[in-house]
Amino acid sequence: MFLRQKQKKKQKAPAIRALPIPILIEKNSNVLVSGSLDDIAQSVSELLQKHGVDISFKPEKCKWVGVAYSHNRELSLRAFLYKAPNENLTDLKDHYILEFQRRELIPRDIW
């Protein structure tokens, strides 16, 4: 008796969706960006890679996790994309807040 193999369905890439804006955002760590989520995500990823940042992107959270190295030091960073509030942007569409967070600076010794 032969068992039928289940056909594997092609898995879709998770949809990119911006997070709701948090209560508090650091004053000097964010910018207002506009465009489609796919275009913004691709542009941010390409820019970080261009500057030598090792990144991973989580589309379901619209979050970048990265590590950059300079002069034997490690810089850990996070970036988030939030929905911009509509109260001040009534005539503009597809606006988001891109926030960067520096996590830590860890010195690494050379053995």
N, C-alpha and C positions, 0 to 999 in steps of 0.2 A: 504494500500500500504506500503510495507516494503522498508526502505531505506537501501541501501547497505553501510556497514561500510567500510571505506577506510582501507586497510591493512597498518599498520604502518611498515615502513621500518626500519630495524635496522640501527641506526646511527653509522657510523664509527668513531673511535677516530681520532682526527685531526692528520695529518701527522707531524712528527717532522722535522723541517728544520732549518738549521743554518742561522743566519743573516749574511749579508755582513759586512766585517770589517769596523768599523768606522774610521774616520780620526785620532782620538787621543785616545789612550788607556793608562791608568795609568801604569807607569813603573813597580811597584812592586805588582800589583794586579791581575796578570794573569799567566796562565800556558799553555803550549802547550800539547794537548792531542790527542790521535789517537784511531781509532776504528769506529765502526758503531754508528750512532747517537742514536739509541735505547739503545745500551749498555752503552754509555757515560751518557745518561740521567738517566738511571736506577741506575748506579753507584753513580752519584752525589746525586740523591735523597736519596738513601740508606745511604750514608755517612752523609748527613745533618741530617737525622732522627736519626741516631745512636748517634749523638752528641746533641740531644735534641732540634733541630731547628724545629719550626712549619713552614712548607713550603707548598706552592702551586706551581705547575708547569704548565706553559702555553706552550704547544707543538708548537703552530703556531708561537710563537715568540722565542722559545727555551730559555725561561726565568724562573728563579726561584725567588720567592718572599718569604722571610722568616723573622721570628722573633725569636731571642734567648733571654733567660732570665738568668741572673746571679746576685746573691746578690741583689735582688730587683731592678735590672736595666734591661732595655729593649734595645736590639740591633736589629735594622732593617737592613736587607741586601738584596741585589739583586745579581743575578748571570746570566750571559749571555754566550751563546755559539756562536762564530763567525767562519766563514770559514777562514782558514789560507790562506795567500797569497801563490800562487804556485811558485813565482819566486825563493825562496830559498829551496823549498822542491820538486824539480822536480822528484826525485826518490822515494818519499814517497807518500802514498795515504791515504786519509781519515784523514787529520790532521785538528784540530780545535783549536781555542783559547778560553779557559775558563776564563772569567773575573769575579771577585767578587768586589762588591761595598758596602761599609758600609755606611748606610744612616744617622743614628743619634743615639745618646746615650741619653735616656730619663730617669731621675731618677723618681722612683715611691715611693710615701710616703705610709707608712702603717697606715691605719686608726684605 
